């Protein structure tokens, strides 16, 4: 179970007030000085110390004593803040088991207040090296061109972009239904099916490839190119396919749009050729996608 979800019911309003203050001060301090926390929150020193000890014991913050006593909100603390915001908005009521782990995110099952099963995705961009992130995620530089971004800021940008992409694509493109987002977290419709990367055999692989290509075409018609697409981004369902993981998408007017589209197409065509002996021309697929889009 997600650590923040496990300890969530032990937290009270005062705990979230301190966590939120540490979040707000993160651009100014790596470790927020104790005296600043006490002075700014209007708590007694003893109450503030008690709250900070509690949060530290619950592993939601980090502490250091030299050269001054200071505190830093960590990944679990940010998770707790996002969960609390989504609970208060009536979006989710419970978080369940982990259903997916990637290089850049963790995905869990969750329940809404109406009892609907959904997926909740926590971005963890810091798992990759900073150099690797900057190469693969140029949109960070576009969003904050003059700043060295923290892992949480990069994760927030990714969550915001994925939610925006899903809103634009759904329901015409077969992607998870967007429900809500907060900070580095996206809530979406239930992710079901079998990852294409794990599928041993398909009754009609040509049809599945056709579905994938048609969905890439529909996304392009909505001005979106996945830009990191492969068989790892496809779920095979009873109804067809579900295309996932869209935070790195680019607009079709991006200077490198055709290069990204070509790579996406070649990745999936190569996979079907290698695994299912389905041979189609990448050039013909690209021409089909490009030719289908209305001109702006």
N, C-alpha and C positions, 0 to 999 in steps of 0.2 A: 504494500500500500504506500501511496505517496506520503512522505514524512509529514508535510504540513497538514494533510488531511487527518493523519493519525492524532496530531496534537491539537487540532483546531478547537475542539470542544473545551479544552482547558483554558482558552484565551477569552479575555473580557475586553470591554471597550478601551480601558486604559492601556492594555497591551498593544492594541492596534494603533492607538494614538502615538505611542512611542515608536512603533515600527514605521508609521507614516512619517513621523518627524525625521527619523534616520534616512528614510528614502528621500525626503525633500532636501536634506542636507548633503546628500551624496555628491552633487556637483561641486560642493565647496570643501568638503572634508572626506578623506578616505576613512579615517576613524574620527567620529564626531566627539569632541571633548565633553567629558561628564558635566563640567560647569555650564556649557552651552545648553545641554539637554535640560538641566534643572532650571536654569534661568528662563528658557524659552517656553517650557511647557507649563510653568506655574504650579508644579507639584512640590511637595515638601521633599527635601533631599532623601529622607528615609524611604518615602513611598517610591521615589524615582529609582533608588538603589534596589529596592525589593523587586520592582518591575523588570529592571535590567538583568538582575540575577536570574529571575524566572525565565526570561526570554533566552538568556545564555544557556541555562540548563536545558531548555527545550530545543537548543541548537538552531534557533532562528536568527541569532546575531553572533558576531565574534567580538572579542575584547582584546585590548592590549593595555599594558600598564606603563610602558616606557616609550617615548620620553614624557608621555602624559597618559592619564586614564581616558580611554576613548572606546567607542563602540561602532560597529559596522554591520549593516544589514546584509545577510548572505542570501544565497539562492532560496533556502527554505523560508526565510522571512518574506521575500518577494512572493513566493508561492502563497503564503498565508494571506498576504494583502490582496492578491488577485482573487483567491477563493472567497474571502470575506466580501469583496465588492460584488462578485457574482451571486453569492448567497443573498446579500442585501437587496439586489435587484430582482430577486426571484427567478434567476436563470437556472441555478442548480441547487440541489438539496443534498446530494450525496455523491461521493467519488468512490469508485470500486477498483477493480484490478487493472494492472498495467496490460495493455494489449499491443503495444509497439514501442520499440526503442530504436532511435536512429542516431546518427552522428550529431544531429542538431536538435533533437526533440525527444520528449517522452509523451506517450499517448495513453490515456486511461479511459475506462468506461465511466459514465456518470449518469445520474438521474436528475431530471428536471422536477420542478415543484408539481407538475402534473403527472409525474411517473413515467415520462418518456425516456427511453434510453438514448443517450447521446455520447459523443466522444469529446474529451477535453485534452487539448494539446498544449504542453508546456515547452516553449522553446528554450534550448540550452546551447546557444551559439558558442559559448566559451569552450566547448569540448574540442573544437578544432583549433589548430594553431592560428594566431592572429594573421600570419602571412597567408595561410591557406584561405582564411575567411576573406581577406581583402581581394584575393584573386577571384574567388568564386562569387563574391557578393559586392559587386561594384555599386549597388544601390545604396549601401551604407555611406559611401563617399558622396553620392548625389544628395542624400538626405542631410548629412552633416559634414560638408566638405572641409571644414577647418578644425575638426575635433578628432582626438583619439578616443574612439567610443569604447565604453565599458561593455562587458558581456551583456548586462541587463539592457542597455540602450540598444545594442544590436538585436537582442532578442525581441524587444518591444517593436522595433522597426519590422522585423520579420513577421511577427504576429499581425501587426496592422496591415502589412502588404498581403499576407495570405487571406485575411478576412476580406479585404477589398477585392481581391481576385475572385474569391468564391461568390461574393455578392454580385459581381459582374457576370460570372459564368453561369451560375445556377438560375433556373433549372435546365436551360437549353443544352448545356454541356453536362455530361455525367460526372459530377463532382459532389463531394459532401455538401449538404445543405448548411449554409452559414447560420449560426444561432446568435452568437455574441462574442465579444472579445474584450479583454481588459489586460493592460500591461503586456506581459509576454505570453499571454494565454489566449487560445482560440477555442470556443465551444462550437461544435459542428454536429450535424446529423451523424447517426451511428455509422461507423466504418465497418463494413461487413464483407464477406467473401474470402477468397484465398489469394494471397499475393501471387502475381504471375510468376515471380521468381521461384516460387515453391511448387508450382504446378508441374506434375510429372507428364500429364497427357491432356490433350484437348480433343473433344469430339469433332470440332470443326475449327482448326486453328486459323484457316483463311478468313472465316467469318469474324473471329475475335480480332484479328489484325485489322480487318475492315472497320469494325466498330471503333477501334483505337484511332485509326487514321481519320475517320469521320468526326470524332470528338476533337482531335487536334485542329481539324478544319473549322469546326464551329467556334472553337476558342479563337482562332485567327480572325474569323469574321467579327468577333467581339474585340479585336485589336490586341489579343493576348497570345504570347508565345511562352510556353512553359519554361524553356531555357535551361533545364537540367533534367530532361526527360529520358527515362529508360524503363526497362521491364520492372524495376523496383518501384515505380510510381503507378503501377496498375494493379487493381484488385479485380479478380474475376468473380462475378456474381451470377446468380441464377438468371437475373434479368439481362446481364451483359457484362459491362465493365464499369469500374469506378476509377477515375484518374485523381491522384492525390498529390499533395506536397507542392504548393504553388508560390511560396514566398519570394522566390527569385525570378518570377516572371518578368518579361520585358514587353513593352508596347511594340506593336509591329512597325512603328516609325523610328524605333531605336536604330542608331547607326549600324549596329551589329545584328540587327534582327534576322536577316537572312542567314547569317552564319549560325546563330542559335537554332533557328528552325531546321537548317540542314543537319546539325548535330543531333537534334531531337529525333528527326526522322531516321537518320542513319543508325542511331542506337537501337531503335525498336525494330527496324527492318533487319538489321544484322542478327538480332536475337532470334527472330522468327526463322531466319534462314538457317542459323546454327542449330536450333533446338527442334524445329518442326519441319525443316526442309521446305519451307515456303519461300519461294524466291520472287520478289517483286523489285522493281526498279526504284531506287531512292529518288532519282531524278523525276520519274513520272509522279511519284507521290508528292514531291515538293511542288511540281507544276500544278497538280490537282488542288493542293491547298492554296497556293498563291492565286490561281485562276478563279477560285470560288469567292474570294473576298471582294465586297463592294469597294470601289475606289473612294477615297476621301477627297 
